[in-house]
Amino acid sequence: MACMRTPRSTTSPATGGDVFALIRAGLATTRTEIGNLTGLSRTAVAARVSSLQASGLVVEREEGVSTGGRPPVKLSFHVQAGVVLSAAIGRSRTQLAICDLAGDVIVAEDVEQEIGTSPAELMPVIARRLIALREGLGETAGRTVGIGISLPGTVDTERGCSLNSPMMSGWDGVPLQPFLADVTDAPVFVDNDANVMVLAERRGERRDFADMLLIKASTGLGAGLVSGGVLQRGALGAAGEIGHTKTAAAQGVVCRCGDVGCIEAVAGGWALVRNLQEQGREVTHIRDVITLALAGDAEARRMIRESGRQIGEVLSGAINLLNPEVVIVGGDMAQAYDTFVAGLRETLYGNAIAVATQQLQILPWTHGELSGVVGSATMALDHVLSVRAVDQLLARQK
């Protein structure tokens, strides 16, 4: 979220978008505070606030503490001014949601699909369900400002499509926006699943973590990275693709990507399912393994802990390289957090340098199974409510 924490030192005056960023972040709630932070005159502040009110993004109410006269008017972000549509697409399940402008879920539903379902088959279903969810809210929900979509694997954020996803056959290079043309004319944004999950974590109480690493341990493995308060995608969007890092523990083991020796081939959820199936156990998804572990199954618990231990070995190098403040554990295995993290801590702290782990925190994800849709909504909102986007909106009002 873009915001200013000190008065501007540039020669250009603060715009309406700059003022909105302050209000959205909760850094300014009165016209006086806006003036102090931006250096704008009272007249200029009034003009910008008036434009933001006309757009519906800002509302005011008398909530301030009176010092003898009329209570000061408080300005706040009008999160009910519109909605954002969200879709977290997975290999066998897609989660859909309608969120308010703060990224909070209003309504959500799941869509189950066959593994290997193509975009041409799944995206029309997603479009129909999003329309139904949106219509179910009625006119009081306000306008649709955008759609956020997350996918497993590397994503081309410019084209809005999968770039390289071994687990989503047939999706690479297929732009998703055309499938949603009948849903809304609002912009569509697409990113990697772990990337949007780490964005979801930087809300509320965790927004002050400027250096955060999220590990998604589910059917596959991935990571989302925020450094210096900025999401890091890498040169081609492949930052965080740790699932296919080579490790001695997987030597000679074939991965579903077609290569040999990937950490995912021994520690990913699909590998745990494979191992239990080879023992004659009736499991089809990592969620089945988690259910067994939570019921006290010794072998399922051992496998989940070992998965954490193996992932910790790979992750320790990232801790040395990036020195994050916090590691967030998300994905299906986070439901067995204590068991998984017991293994993760063992090797992560054992292999990373002491100074990098001295103040490191390891925490569970905040939003649980809604993390993907909350993150996808957050990603879209960071675009459509950016300083530049709000300035363009205000310019169109004139």
C-alpha positions as CSV (number, residue, x, y, z in Angstrom):
1,M,0.0,0.0,0.0
2,A,1.5,3.3,-1.0
3,C,1.6,5.9,1.7
4,M,3.6,8.9,2.9
5,R,4.9,8.9,6.5
6,T,6.6,12.3,6.5
7,P,5.9,15.7,4.8
8,R,6.7,15.8,1.2
9,S,10.1,17.2,0.3
10,T,9.5,17.3,-3.5
11,T,8.5,20.5,-5.3
12,S,5.3,18.9,-6.8
13,P,2.3,19.2,-4.5
14,A,0.5,16.2,-3.1
15,T,-2.2,14.9,-5.4
16,G,-5.7,13.6,-4.6
17,G,-4.2,10.1,-4.9
18,D,-1.5,10.9,-2.4
19,V,-4.1,12.2,0.1
20,F,-6.2,9.1,-0.4
21,A,-3.2,6.9,0.3
22,L,-2.8,8.7,3.6
23,I,-6.4,8.1,4.5
24,R,-6.5,4.5,3.3
25,A,-3.4,3.7,5.4
26,G,-4.9,5.4,8.5
27,L,-2.1,7.9,8.7
28,A,-4.4,10.9,8.4
29,T,-8.0,11.1,9.5
30,T,-8.5,14.9,9.6
31,R,-7.9,17.8,7.1
32,T,-5.4,19.2,9.6
33,E,-3.4,16.0,9.6
34,I,-3.4,15.9,5.8
35,G,-2.1,19.5,5.7
36,N,0.6,18.7,8.2
37,L,1.8,15.6,6.3
38,T,1.6,17.1,2.8
39,G,2.3,20.8,3.3
40,L,-0.8,21.6,1.3
41,S,-2.8,24.7,2.1
42,R,-6.2,24.4,3.7
43,T,-7.9,25.3,0.4
44,A,-5.9,22.6,-1.5
45,V,-6.7,20.0,1.2
46,A,-10.4,20.9,1.0
47,A,-10.4,20.5,-2.8
48,R,-8.7,17.2,-2.8
49,V,-10.9,15.8,0.0
50,S,-14.0,17.1,-1.9
51,S,-12.9,15.2,-5.0
52,L,-12.3,12.0,-3.1
53,Q,-15.7,12.3,-1.5
54,A,-17.3,12.8,-4.9
55,S,-15.6,9.6,-6.1
56,G,-17.1,7.7,-3.1
57,L,-13.7,6.6,-1.8
58,V,-13.7,8.8,1.2
59,V,-16.5,9.6,3.7
60,E,-16.5,11.8,6.8
61,R,-18.3,11.7,10.1
62,E,-18.1,13.5,13.5
63,E,-16.0,11.2,15.6
64,G,-13.1,13.3,16.8
65,V,-12.7,14.5,20.4
66,S,-14.0,18.0,21.0
67,T,-11.7,20.5,22.6
68,G,-14.6,22.9,23.4
69,G,-16.2,23.5,20.1
70,R,-17.7,21.3,17.4
71,P,-16.1,17.8,17.3
72,P,-13.6,17.5,14.4
73,V,-14.7,15.7,11.4
74,K,-13.0,12.3,10.8
75,L,-12.2,11.2,7.3
76,S,-12.1,7.5,6.5
77,F,-11.8,5.1,3.6
78,H,-15.2,4.1,2.3
79,V,-14.6,0.3,1.9
80,Q,-18.2,-0.3,1.0
81,A,-17.9,1.9,-2.1
82,G,-17.4,-1.0,-4.4
83,V,-16.2,-4.6,-4.6
84,V,-13.4,-6.6,-6.1
85,L,-13.9,-10.1,-7.5
86,S,-11.4,-12.8,-6.6
87,A,-10.4,-16.3,-7.8
88,A,-7.7,-18.6,-6.4
89,I,-7.3,-21.3,-9.1
90,G,-5.7,-24.5,-8.0
91,R,-5.1,-27.9,-9.5
92,S,-8.3,-29.6,-8.3
93,R,-10.2,-26.7,-6.6
94,T,-10.9,-23.0,-7.3
95,Q,-11.9,-20.6,-4.6
96,L,-14.1,-17.6,-5.5
97,A,-15.0,-14.6,-3.4
98,I,-16.4,-11.1,-3.5
99,C,-14.5,-8.7,-1.3
100,D,-15.0,-5.1,-0.2
101,L,-12.4,-2.4,-1.0
102,A,-10.5,-3.3,2.2
103,G,-10.0,-6.9,0.8
104,D,-12.3,-8.5,3.4
105,V,-14.5,-11.4,2.1
106,I,-18.2,-10.7,1.8
107,V,-19.2,-14.0,0.2
108,A,-17.2,-17.0,-1.0
109,E,-17.6,-20.4,-2.6
110,D,-15.5,-23.3,-3.9
111,V,-15.6,-24.9,-7.3
112,E,-14.3,-28.4,-7.6
113,Q,-12.7,-29.4,-10.9
114,E,-11.1,-32.4,-12.4
115,I,-7.3,-32.4,-12.4
116,G,-6.1,-31.3,-15.9
117,T,-9.2,-29.1,-16.6
118,S,-8.2,-26.6,-19.3
119,P,-8.8,-22.8,-19.2
120,A,-11.5,-23.2,-21.9
121,E,-13.4,-25.6,-19.7
122,L,-12.9,-23.9,-16.3
123,M,-12.8,-20.2,-16.9
124,P,-16.4,-20.0,-18.3
125,V,-17.5,-21.8,-15.1
126,I,-15.6,-19.2,-13.0
127,A,-17.2,-16.4,-15.0
128,R,-20.7,-17.7,-14.4
129,R,-20.2,-18.2,-10.7
130,L,-18.6,-14.8,-10.2
131,I,-21.6,-13.2,-12.0
132,A,-24.0,-15.1,-9.7
133,L,-22.1,-14.2,-6.6
134,R,-22.0,-10.5,-7.6
135,E,-25.7,-10.4,-8.5
136,G,-26.5,-12.1,-5.2
137,L,-25.3,-9.0,-3.4
138,G,-27.6,-6.6,-5.3
139,E,-27.0,-3.0,-6.1
140,T,-25.9,-2.0,-2.6
141,A,-22.5,-3.5,-3.2
142,G,-21.4,-0.7,-5.5
143,R,-19.3,-0.9,-8.6
144,T,-16.9,-3.7,-9.4
145,V,-13.4,-2.2,-9.5
146,G,-11.3,-5.2,-10.6
147,I,-10.7,-8.9,-10.6
148,G,-7.7,-10.6,-8.9
149,I,-6.7,-14.1,-10.0
150,S,-4.0,-16.4,-8.6
151,L,-2.4,-19.4,-10.2
152,P,0.2,-22.0,-9.2
153,G,3.6,-21.6,-10.9
154,T,5.3,-18.8,-12.7
155,V,2.9,-16.1,-14.0
156,D,3.3,-13.5,-16.7
157,T,1.7,-10.6,-14.9
158,E,1.8,-8.3,-18.0
159,R,-0.1,-10.7,-20.2
160,G,-2.2,-12.1,-17.4
161,C,-1.5,-15.7,-17.9
162,S,0.5,-18.7,-16.7
163,L,4.1,-18.7,-17.9
164,N,5.3,-22.0,-16.6
165,S,3.2,-24.3,-14.4
166,P,4.0,-28.0,-14.5
167,M,0.8,-28.8,-12.5
168,M,-1.6,-26.8,-14.7
169,S,-1.3,-28.4,-18.1
170,G,-2.6,-26.4,-21.0
171,W,-2.7,-23.1,-19.1
172,D,0.7,-21.7,-20.1
173,G,0.4,-18.7,-22.4
174,V,-3.4,-18.4,-22.3
175,P,-4.5,-14.9,-21.2
176,L,-7.4,-15.1,-18.8
177,Q,-9.0,-11.7,-19.2
178,P,-11.0,-12.5,-22.4
179,F,-12.9,-15.3,-20.5
180,L,-14.1,-12.6,-18.0
181,A,-15.3,-10.0,-20.5
182,D,-18.9,-10.7,-19.7
183,V,-18.3,-10.4,-16.0
184,T,-17.1,-6.8,-15.9
185,D,-15.2,-4.3,-17.9
186,A,-13.0,-3.7,-14.8
187,P,-9.3,-4.6,-15.1
188,V,-8.1,-8.2,-14.5
189,F,-4.8,-8.9,-12.6
190,V,-3.1,-12.3,-12.4
191,D,-0.2,-13.4,-10.2
192,N,1.3,-16.5,-8.5
193,D,-0.5,-18.1,-5.6
194,A,2.3,-17.7,-3.1
195,N,2.8,-14.1,-4.1
196,V,-0.8,-13.1,-3.4
197,M,-0.8,-15.1,-0.1
198,V,2.2,-13.0,1.2
199,L,0.3,-9.9,0.2
200,A,-2.6,-11.1,2.3
201,E,-0.3,-11.4,5.2
202,R,0.8,-7.8,5.0
203,R,-2.6,-6.6,6.2
204,G,-3.7,-5.5,9.6
205,E,-1.3,-6.3,12.5
206,R,1.4,-7.7,10.2
207,R,1.6,-4.7,7.8
208,D,4.7,-3.5,9.6
209,F,6.8,-6.5,8.6
210,A,8.8,-5.1,5.7
211,D,10.8,-8.3,5.1
212,M,8.6,-11.4,5.0
213,L,8.9,-14.8,3.5
214,L,5.9,-17.0,3.1
215,I,6.2,-20.7,2.4
216,K,3.2,-22.4,0.8
217,A,3.3,-26.1,1.7
218,S,0.4,-27.8,0.0
219,T,0.1,-30.2,-3.0
220,G,3.2,-28.3,-4.3
221,L,5.7,-26.0,-2.7
222,G,6.2,-22.3,-3.3
223,A,7.3,-19.1,-1.6
224,G,6.2,-15.5,-1.6
225,L,8.8,-12.8,-0.7
226,V,8.4,-9.2,0.4
227,S,11.7,-7.3,0.8
228,G,11.9,-3.7,1.9
229,G,8.1,-3.6,1.9
230,V,7.9,-4.5,-1.8
231,L,6.8,-7.8,-3.3
232,Q,9.7,-9.5,-5.2
233,R,8.7,-11.3,-8.4
234,G,12.1,-11.5,-10.0
235,A,13.2,-10.9,-13.6
236,L,10.7,-13.3,-15.2
237,G,8.3,-13.7,-12.3
238,A,9.9,-16.9,-11.1
239,A,11.0,-15.7,-7.6
240,G,9.9,-18.1,-4.9
241,E,9.7,-21.2,-7.1
242,I,11.6,-23.2,-4.4
243,G,9.6,-26.4,-5.0
244,H,12.0,-27.4,-7.8
245,T,15.2,-26.6,-6.0
246,K,17.5,-29.6,-6.1
247,T,18.3,-31.3,-2.8
248,A,20.3,-34.4,-1.8
249,A,17.2,-35.8,0.0
250,A,15.5,-36.2,-3.4
251,Q,18.5,-37.6,-5.3
252,G,17.2,-39.9,-8.0
253,V,13.5,-39.2,-7.3
254,V,11.5,-38.1,-10.3
255,C,9.5,-35.0,-9.9
256,R,6.1,-34.3,-11.6
257,C,7.8,-31.5,-13.5
258,G,9.8,-34.2,-15.3
259,D,13.1,-33.4,-13.7
260,V,14.9,-35.4,-11.0
261,G,15.9,-34.4,-7.4
262,C,13.4,-31.6,-6.6
263,I,12.6,-30.9,-3.0
264,E,8.9,-31.1,-4.0
265,A,9.4,-34.8,-5.1
266,V,10.0,-35.8,-1.4
267,A,8.4,-33.0,0.6
268,G,5.5,-31.7,-1.4
269,G,1.9,-32.8,-0.5
270,W,1.6,-34.9,-3.6
271,A,4.8,-36.8,-2.6
272,L,3.3,-37.6,0.8
273,V,0.1,-38.8,-0.8
274,R,2.2,-41.0,-3.1
275,N,4.2,-42.5,-0.2
276,L,1.0,-43.3,1.8
277,Q,-0.6,-44.9,-1.2
278,E,2.4,-47.1,-1.7
279,Q,1.8,-48.3,1.9
280,G,-1.8,-49.2,0.9
281,R,-3.4,-46.2,2.6
282,E,-6.6,-44.7,1.0
283,V,-5.6,-41.1,0.4
284,T,-6.0,-38.9,-2.7
285,H,-5.0,-35.4,-1.5
286,I,-2.7,-33.8,1.0
287,R,-5.9,-32.8,2.9
288,D,-6.5,-36.5,3.5
289,V,-3.0,-36.8,5.0
290,I,-3.6,-33.8,7.2
291,T,-6.9,-35.3,8.4
292,L,-5.1,-38.5,9.4
293,A,-2.4,-36.5,11.2
294,L,-4.8,-34.4,13.2
295,A,-6.6,-37.7,14.2
296,G,-3.3,-38.9,15.6
297,D,-2.1,-41.2,12.8
298,A,1.6,-41.7,13.6
299,E,2.8,-42.3,10.1
300,A,1.0,-39.2,8.7
301,R,2.5,-37.1,11.5
302,R,5.9,-38.5,10.9
303,M,5.7,-37.6,7.1
304,I,4.5,-34.1,7.8
305,R,7.2,-33.4,10.3
306,E,9.8,-34.9,7.9
307,S,8.4,-32.6,5.1
308,G,9.0,-29.6,7.4
309,R,12.5,-30.8,8.1
310,Q,13.4,-31.2,4.4
311,I,11.8,-27.9,3.5
312,G,13.7,-26.2,6.3
313,E,17.0,-27.4,4.9
314,V,16.3,-25.7,1.6
315,L,14.7,-22.6,3.2
316,S,17.8,-22.0,5.4
317,G,19.7,-20.8,2.4
318,A,17.0,-18.3,1.6
319,I,17.1,-17.1,5.3
320,N,20.9,-16.4,5.0
321,L,20.4,-14.7,1.6
322,L,17.4,-12.5,2.4
323,N,17.4,-12.2,6.3
324,P,13.6,-11.8,6.6
325,E,11.9,-10.7,9.9
326,V,9.3,-13.4,9.7
327,V,8.5,-16.7,8.0
328,I,4.8,-17.4,7.4
329,V,3.7,-21.0,7.0
330,G,0.6,-21.4,4.8
331,G,-1.0,-24.0,2.6
332,D,-2.7,-27.2,3.5
333,M,0.1,-28.3,5.8
334,A,-0.4,-25.2,7.9
335,Q,-3.4,-27.0,9.3
336,A,-1.0,-29.4,11.0
337,Y,1.2,-26.3,12.0
338,D,2.8,-27.7,15.2
339,T,3.9,-30.9,13.6
340,F,5.1,-29.3,10.4
341,V,7.0,-26.5,12.1
342,A,8.7,-28.8,14.6
343,G,10.6,-30.3,11.6
344,L,11.0,-26.9,9.9
345,R,12.6,-25.3,13.0
346,E,15.0,-28.2,13.4
347,T,16.8,-27.7,10.1
348,L,16.1,-24.1,9.4
349,Y,17.7,-23.0,12.7
350,G,20.3,-25.7,12.4
351,N,21.5,-24.7,9.0
352,A,21.0,-20.9,8.8
353,I,23.6,-18.6,10.3
354,A,22.9,-17.5,13.9
355,V,22.6,-13.7,13.2
356,A,19.9,-14.3,10.5
357,T,17.7,-16.3,12.9
358,Q,18.4,-14.3,16.0
359,Q,15.2,-12.4,15.8
360,L,13.4,-14.5,13.2
361,Q,9.7,-15.3,13.9
362,I,7.9,-18.3,12.4
363,L,4.1,-17.8,12.3
364,P,1.0,-19.5,10.8
365,W,-1.0,-17.8,8.1
366,T,-3.6,-15.3,9.1
367,H,-6.5,-16.1,6.7
368,G,-6.3,-19.8,6.5
369,E,-8.1,-21.3,3.5
370,L,-9.3,-17.9,2.5
371,S,-5.7,-16.7,2.0
372,G,-5.7,-17.2,-1.7
373,V,-8.9,-15.1,-2.4
374,V,-8.0,-12.4,0.2
375,G,-4.5,-12.2,-1.4
376,S,-5.9,-12.0,-4.9
377,A,-8.3,-9.3,-3.9
378,T,-5.4,-7.4,-2.2
379,M,-3.3,-7.7,-5.3
380,A,-6.0,-6.2,-7.5
381,L,-6.8,-3.5,-5.0
382,D,-3.1,-2.4,-4.8
383,H,-3.4,-1.7,-8.5
384,V,-6.8,0.0,-8.7
385,L,-6.3,2.0,-5.6
386,S,-2.7,3.1,-6.2
387,V,-1.9,6.8,-6.1
388,R,-1.7,6.8,-9.9
389,A,-5.0,5.0,-10.4
390,V,-6.8,7.2,-8.0
391,D,-5.4,10.3,-9.7
392,Q,-6.7,9.0,-13.0
393,L,-10.1,8.3,-11.5
394,L,-10.3,11.9,-10.1
395,A,-9.2,13.3,-13.4
396,R,-12.1,11.5,-15.2
397,Q,-14.5,13.1,-12.8
398,K,-13.7,16.6,-13.9
